[in-house]
Every structure is written in structure tokens, then in C-alpha cells.
């Protein structure tokens, strides 16, 4: 086996916590992530030709999870969090080596930064490789996955008037589509699959510098209650 992996870039994303990050890439396309190349890869020649590519594969490390070398079976959220399957039949973060991969869309290249959309990476994620997406090879004819045959059902997202106003104000300040990013992420229902429905329970997560608070009036509805800027 060769030596340790080399970090080539770092991801700067809206997601400050693991909770509520999209469980797969492409499910929150409004979320923009900056892939900052690190020396010596932050030179123009490392990106030559990438302007002809629309999507890239990011290979990265689950740096806040760590490797689980003895894990043979996992409980993927897609199966309700109770059913076990083999670790190599899932994309669980609990793996022999904490390596992840995501296909994302290039929005623009700015010097040594690649701005992408649809990423599912925690802020600060180490990127160890970047590869171009090749449509004729990476979309094989007849591909199927009986465990996850289609995207999961989404919850309906509603806002209180004050929370929606805060989202619009934050969007102007950050230069981001804050409302859509929050809706796309929370609609995927980040609750643990085994957790019983409790309409009075409030949940929270941090995107950018905003603490987002919401609840579930029903099993399939989300009400966003507030966006609270973090104290500096």
C-alpha cells in the first residue's frame, strides 16, 4: 500500500454541522460550495482544460467521523435506521476508510477556487482528489439500485413571516439564496428515521452564521420558526 493521502483542496460550504447536510449530492442544488485548491495545486496549470467540463467528482475525507475498520454492517437512514446492510452496499460515513465521493456541478472557476453547486460536504472538508465527470462512462446503461431506486419523498416546508423575512435579509447580506438552500435541505427531513413524531419539539442547525429553528406540525410538514444570527 502506498503512503498517506495528500490533501489537494478544502471545501467551504454553508453546512457548519453534520446534521441536516443533504444525504446525497445534487439534492440541494441551490447550495454553493467553494473548493479552494491548496499549494502546490493552487496554480492555473492544475485546472487547464477544466473549463470544458460541467461536472466533477470530489473525493474527500469524512474528517469529523473517522474510519471504522471493524464495521461490516451499517444502518442507513434510507432503510429507516433500524435495518442493517453490508457496509459496501451503502454510502454510510462509517467505513473502513473515511473516504467519500460526490459529483457536483461547476458554476465557475475563479483563480484557484472552483465554485460548485449541489455538494453535500461539511464546511472544512479535506478534498483529496478532483476528477472530471465523463457522461458516457459515468452513467452506465441499465444501472439500478434496489435499496435507493429514487430520491426520497420530501416534506412540505412552511415559514413563519418573521423567519422568511430573516431569510431574505440574510440572503442579501451573504449573497446567497438562503431561503432555497434551507428549503431544499430541510425538505429531506434530517430527523433520525427512528425518532417518533413530536409536534412540539424544536430542532436547530447552523447554516452559514445562522441558527435555523424549526418543528414538524405533522409527519410530512416542516415549519421554520426563526433564523438567529450567531453571536460573534
N, C-alpha and C positions, 0 to 999 in steps of 0.2 A: 504493500500500500504506500502511496506517495505521502508527502508531507501535509501539513495543515492547509486548510483553505485560505485563500487570500481575499480580504475584503476589497472590492473594487469601487463600491459606492455606498451611500447611506440614503435611506428613504425619509423624506419629510412629509408626513401625511397629517390629515385632520385628526386622526384617531390617537388619542392620548392614553386610552385604556384598551385592554383586550376585549372587554365587554362591549357588545353592540357593533364590533367590526363585522362587515359582511363576511359570511362564511365561505364565500367563493368569489373569485374576481368577476367583474362585469355586472354585479348585482346592484352596485351604486355608482353608475357611470357619471354622476354629477360631481363625485369626489375627485379632486385633483391632488396628485402627489408629485413632489419634486424629487427626482433621483439625482443626487449630487455625486458626480464622479470624484474619486479621491486620487491623490498623487500615487503613482506616476500616470494614472489613466485619465486624468483630467486635461488631456491635451486634444486639440482638434483632430489629429490623425486617428485617434481611437474611435471616433464617430464617423469617419469618412464612409459614405455610402448609406448611412442610416436614414438620410433624407428620402430614400427610395422605399422605405419600409413603413407600413402603417401601424403594425403591432409588434411587440417584443415579448419574449419570455423573461421574467425576472426570477432568478434563483437566489434564495435568501435564507437566512438563519432565523429560527424561532428563538430569538435571544432571551426572551423572558419565560421560556418554558424549559429549555434544556433537553438533552437526549434522555431517552428511556430505553436503554439497551435490552432490558429483560421483558419489555412489553410485547406480547404476542397477539393479544386481543384487545379491542377498544370498544367504547360505546359511542358511536357517532350520533350527534344531535338529530340527524335526518331520520334515524330509526327510533326516536323518542327518548334517547338517553338511557334506555334500560336494556336493549338488545345488544349483544356482543357480536362482533365480526372480527376477522383477522385484520391485523394492523395494515397489511399490504392491500386490503380491499377497501381502505378508507383513505381520507386525506387528513386524518387526525393530526393535531400538533404533537401528540405524544408518540414519538417514533424512535427507532434505534439511533438514527442521526436526525437532529433537529433541522432538517432541510425542507423548505417549501418552494413551490413554483407557482407563478401566476402569469397569465397572459394579459397584457394591458395595451391600451391604445396610446400611441404617441400623439400628443397635442401640439407640442412644439419643442424645438431644441434651442436652448439659449446658452451659448458658450459651453461650459462643462456640465450643464444641467439638462436633464431630459424630463419635461413635464408630461405626465401621463394621466389618463383617466381610467376609472374602474378598478383601481388597485385595492387590495384587501390587506394592506400592510400596516402594522403598528408604527407610530412615529418613532424614528430612530432605528428601524430595522436595518441590519447589515445586509447588503447585497453582495453576493459572491460571484455572480456572472450575469451577463445580459446576452441574449441570443435573439436573432430575428425570427419572427413567425413566418413560416413557409406554408401558405394555404394548401397547395396540392399535396403536401406531405402531412401537415398537422391536422387536417380534417379528413380522416380516412373514411372511405365509403363503407357504410354498414356499421359504423361504430354504435355501441349501445352500452348502457349501464343500468341494469335492473334494480340496483339499490337506489339510484338517483336518476330516474328516467327523464325528469323535467324539473324546472325551477320550482321551489316550494311556494305554496299559497301565501299571499300577502295579507297582512292586516290592513284595515282602513285606518288612516291617520287623520285625526282632527286636532285643531288648535284652539286654545283659548285666545281671545282677542289680544290680550297683553303679551302672550308668548309669540304670537305671529308678528306683532309689532316689533318685538325684540329681535326676532329672526331677520326681519327686513333691515333693521338698523345695523345689526351685526354684519349682514351681507354687504352693506355699503362700506362699512369700516374695513372689513377683511378683503373685499374684492372677490368674494366667493358666493356661490349660490347656496347659502346656508340653509334656506328652507328646503330646497330639493334634496340636498345631501342628507339632512336629518330624516326627511320623509322616506327616502329610499332605504336608509339603514334600519330605521325602527320598524318599517312595514314588514321586515323579515322576522320580526318577533324574536329578539335576542334572549328572552327568558329561557332558563333551563327547561328542557322539554318535560321533565318530571315534576315541575313545580305546579302546585294546584292554583287555580284561578282565584284571585282575591281582589275585588274591585276597589278596595280602599288602600291597597298597598301602593306606594310610590316607588319608582325606580329612578336612577340617575346615572349619567355617564358624562364624560368630558370629551367634547369635540373642539378643536382649536383651543381657545381660552374660555370656553363656555360650558357651564354645568347645565345639562339638559335634564329636566324633571318631567316624568310622565306617569300615567297609570293606564289600567285596562278596564274601562267600564264594562266591557263584555269580553269574551274569549277572543274575539276577532276584531276588536276595535281598540285603538290607542288614542288617548287624549294627552296632548303635550301641554303641560301646565305652566312651565316657566323656562326661560333661558337666563341664567345668572352668570354674569362675568366673574371670573376668578379674581380674587384679590392678588395684587402683585406683591 
